[in-house]
Amino acid sequence: MGINPWIRLFLKINNKGNKMLKKLSKENMHLSNLGWLESRFHFSFADYRNYDNMNFGVLRVLNDDIIHGNSGFDTHPHKDMEIISYVVKGEISHKDSMGNERTLKRGQVQYLSAGTGILHSEHNKSNEDLRLLQIWILPPENNLTPIYGQENYEESEAKNTLLNIVSSQKGDSRVKINQDINMYVSQVEMGKNLSYDIEDNRQVYFVQIEGSSSINGVELNHGDAMEITQENVLHIKAISDSHFLFIEMKKD
């Protein structure tokens, strides 16, 4: 008698030798709705307190935010956190206590190392919804000097390839942060394949932003995520036109 297909899938995801692919369905993530702001929290944040879901390695926060028109985050402080914003739709206007005042559009990246402390605001000044991923990375040490950076990547740079949008100071990205990570995005046409080699003692957090993909045979749809540990390579196939982001980091 052949093995039950559901058991086969469970073994593929959870007991593939020493390999691990942990799919995180968007339906199981915490939803927050403040009226002007709708968020899907990947990890414990704000009103969502879950001490079993605090982080993945140095990745502390990943919020998939929709900020409605003519609203946003008024001036507020941050300290000892590396904060990355990736715009999916619309425009975000940034202003901070270091004198930076910028606007970001789809596919563009903003980096803020809060370090010893900084004040900033983030607003959607248009009438249309803004969608962005807010990503917080734990710094390698506290009380670092605050830094602001922005990179206006073109969508064509991420078409059918892996674009390294953030790296460590020793890495190759145009945006460099203090922590030892690499962040990649891609917009892949349906049916195309990409692969990524994972070095020993490294792990990956994968976010399916738009569309759907197969990751080592496991399907992710819009809004899903995956924790990837003890894998040597990612085989990524675009089931539909696919827009995704993943963060590669040192294993816990």
Salt bridges, closest charged atoms under 4 A:
GLU27 OE2 - LYS26 NZ 3.71
GLU38 OE2 - HIS68 NE2 2.71
ASP47 OD2 - HIS30 NE2 3.46
ASP64 OD2 - ARG40 NH1 3.89
ASP64 OD2 - ARG131 NH2 2.73
ASP74 OD1 - HIS123 NE2 2.85
ASP80 OD2 - LYS79 NZ 2.85
GLU91 OE2 - LYS105 NZ 3.85
ASP96 OD2 - HIS94 NE2 2.63
GLU122 OE2 - HIS94 ND1 2.70
GLU122 OE2 - HIS120 ND1 2.82
ASP129 OD1 - HIS68 ND1 2.82
GLU151 OE2 - ARG174 NE 3.01
GLU155 OE1 - ARG106 NE 3.35
GLU157 OE1 - ARG174 NH1 3.00
ASP180 OD2 - ARG202 NH1 2.82
GLU189 OE2 - LYS159 NZ 3.65
GLU210 OE1 - ARG106 NH2 3.06
GLU210 OE1 - HIS243 ND1 2.67
GLU248 OE2 - ARG202 NE 2.54
